[in-house]
Amino acid sequence: MSQVTYRIVEHDGGWAYKLGDSFSETFPSHDTARAAALRASREQRAPDETAFIEYADASGQWVTERADGHDRPETSVEG
């Protein structure tokens, strides 16, 4: 099982949570950003239905994958 960590960081004059290189929207306080990250973390662990997803990879090629709705990552929030 994979591990996903949301990090609380200063961003655009406020606070955001960051996952990899992606930022959430900006929140007015650290506490509200942390609360949003905890919500996102819980939602990511929730099982869903198995489905096929499509996305463009870094080279612009379209990829189709089977996403197992029960194969959810371990999540945590830091900061």
N, C-alpha and C positions, 0 to 999 in steps of 0.2 A: 504494500500500500504506500502511496506517495504522501509526502508531507508538504503542506502549504502554510506559509507564514505571512500574515498581514502585518505590516510595520506602520506605526503611527509616526508621521513626519510633518514638519512645517512645510507649507506649500501655498503659494500665491497669496501671501498675507494672512493665512489662517493655518488650519491643520487638515490633513488628509490621511487616508490609509493607502499604503502602496503594496502592490503585489507584483513582484518582478520589476519591470520598468513602467508599469501602469499605475497612475494615480486615480483615486476616487475624486468625486467633487470636493470642493473646499468647504470645510466646516469652521464655524467661528471659534470653537474651543477644542482643546485636546480631548476633553471628556466626550463631546458629541462625536468627534471623529472615532474615538475608541468604541463608543456604543454602536456606531454604524459598522465598524469593522467586526465587532462581535456578532452582530446580526448577519452580516455577509458570511462570516465563518460558520455559523450554525446552519444557514441555508445551503452552503456548499456541502455540508456533511449529510444533508437529508437525502434519502434515496428517492429516485424518480423512476420513470419508465425508460426502458431501453429504447434507444432511437438512433437513427443515422443522422450525422451532422456533416455539413460541408463548410469548408473554409479555405482561404487562399494561404498557402505557405509563404515563406520569406522570398521565394523566387517568383511568386505570382501564380503558381500552378494550383488548380483547384484539387482539393483532397476530400474524399468521402470516407468517413470512419463510422464504425459502429460504437456508440457510447453506451456502455453497460450502466444502466441507472442505479445499480446496486454497488458498483465499484467506486466508492467515494473516498476522497483523501482524508487523512488526519489533518486537522487545522489548528492553528494557534494565532494569537495576537500578541505582538511585542510593542512596548512603548507606551 
